Amino acid sequence: MLGDGIQEEKDYEPQTICEHLQYLFALLQNSNRRYIDP
């Protein structure tokens, strides 16, 4: 699900990938905090 979205964004804006990766990592560490503070 997320992988597909990230792949599509890769072609659109590579910089978005960095944000996506950080967002995913943050969710794993602080899912609740990250969810409220995007």
GIRA-V930304 format. One record per residue. N is the residue number from 0. SS is DSSP state (H for helix, E for strand, - for the rest). PSI is psi in radians with two decimals (* if undefined). NEAR is the number of other C-alpha atoms within 10 Angstrom. Layout:
# GIRA-V930304
n->N ss->SS psi->PSI near->NEAR
n->N ss->SS psi->PSI near->NEAR
This chain:
# GIRA-V930304
n->0 ss->- psi->-1.10 near->5
n->1 ss->H psi->-0.66 near->9
n->2 ss->H psi->-0.76 near->9
n->3 ss->H psi->-0.80 near->9
n->4 ss->H psi->-0.74 near->11
n->5 ss->H psi->-0.72 near->18
n->6 ss->H psi->-0.72 near->12
n->7 ss->H psi->-0.70 near->13
n->8 ss->H psi->-0.52 near->15
n->9 ss->H psi->-0.74 near->14
n->10 ss->H psi->-0.50 near->10
n->11 ss->H psi->-1.04 near->11
n->12 ss->- psi->1.92 near->11
n->13 ss->H psi->-0.54 near->13
n->14 ss->H psi->-0.53 near->10
n->15 ss->H psi->-0.53 near->14
n->16 ss->H psi->-0.78 near->18
n->17 ss->H psi->-0.80 near->13
n->18 ss->H psi->-0.73 near->11
n->19 ss->H psi->-0.78 near->16
n->20 ss->H psi->-0.80 near->12
n->21 ss->H psi->-0.71 near->12
n->22 ss->H psi->-0.76 near->17
n->23 ss->H psi->-0.80 near->15
n->24 ss->H psi->-0.75 near->13
n->25 ss->H psi->-0.69 near->16
n->26 ss->H psi->-0.70 near->15
n->27 ss->H psi->-0.70 near->11
n->28 ss->H psi->-0.81 near->11
n->29 ss->H psi->1.25 near->13
n->30 ss->H psi->-0.83 near->14
n->31 ss->H psi->-0.85 near->11
n->32 ss->H psi->-0.85 near->11
n->33 ss->H psi->-0.66 near->15
n->34 ss->H psi->-0.71 near->11
n->35 ss->H psi->-0.55 near->8
n->36 ss->- psi->1.49 near->7
n->37 ss->- psi->* near->8
